[in-house]
Amino acid sequence: MQINKKNIEKYTFQLFIVGNSILNNAAIKNCTVILKKKLKGNYTLEVIDLSNNPTLAIQENIILTPTLKLKNLTSEIRMAGDFSNEQHFLKHFFCNKKIIYLWNI
C-alpha cells in the first residue's frame, strides 16, 4: 500500500498497554516498524501503560489492550492486537472509517 506523501500530516498515535507482556512488546515493536517504514518520521508514538493510570482507560474508552489510537484526524481510528500483519494494518488503519477494533492483525 502506498501512502501519498503530499497528504501526510504529522500523525499522533497513542498505544495503550497494561504492564510488560509478550503481546505488548510485540505490539510496540510492530507498530514502530510499520509506522517508521510507512510514515517516514511524520508521526509520534506515545506508549501509555494503563497500569500506571487505570482511570485513563475509562476516560479513553479502552476496553482491551494493546489498543492503538490515531488522535489527530477528523475521525478517531482505533485498532487492537499485536499488529503483526502489516498489510492488514495498513488496509484497515488508513481506510477512513470512524472506529475499528481488530484483534491479532
N, C-alpha and C positions, 0 to 999 in steps of 0.2 A: 504494500500500500504506500503510495506516495503522498506526502503532505506538502502542499503548496507553501513555499517559504514566504510568499507575498502576504498570505493570510495568517501567518503565525504571529501571535502576540506572546507576551511573556505569561505563560501559564503558571498558576499556583496550585499545586497538588498538596493534599493532606492525606497521609496514610495512617489510619487508626489501627493500633495493635493493642494487645494486652499481654504484657510480660515478654519474656525471651523464650521463643519456641522455634522448632524447625520450620513450621509453617510461616511464622512471622519473618524469620530470617530469609526464607526463600522469597517471600513477597517483597521485602526490601530490596534484595538483590535483583530480582526480575524486573521490578518497576524501574530501578535505577538504570539497568542495562537498556531497557526498551526506550525510556524517556531520553536518555543520553544519545542513543542511536537515532531516534526519530525527530526529536525536537532540538537537538544540537545546541544545548545551552539556553534555549528560550523557555526555561521553566525553573521553578523552585519546588523541591520536595521536602515537606515538613513531616517527620515521623513523630506521631503523638502516641505515647503509651498511656492508655486509659486507666491502667492500674495506679498511676500517679494522680489521676483526676477523674474518678468514676462519674461524677455529676456531668462531666462533659459529654459522656456517652448519651445521656438523656437529652441534653441541650442540642446535640447534633443528630439525634435520632439514629444512633449507631446500634444496630440490632445484632450484628455479628462482626467478627474480625478475622483476618485483616480486611479492612474496607478502605478503598482509595476514593478520594473525593476531589473533583475538579471544581475549584471555588469561583473562578472569575469569568464564567460565561453567563449569558443571559438565562440559561437553564442549568440546573445543577445535575451533574453526572456523577454517579457512584458505581463502583464495582467491588465485589468481594471475592476473595480467593487468593491463590498464590501467584497468579499472573504468569504462569509458565508457558502458555500458548500465545506467542507474540501476535500471530495473525488474528486470532480471536480477540485479543486485547484491542488491537487497532481497529478492527472491524466494528466492534461494539462501543468502544470508548469514544471514538470520534465520529459517531453516527448521528449526532444532534438530537438524540432522544432526551427526555427530561430526566428520568432516573432509571438506572439499570442495575439490577442485582444479579450477578453471575457468580457461581462458585467453582473453584478449580479451573479457571480459564487458563 
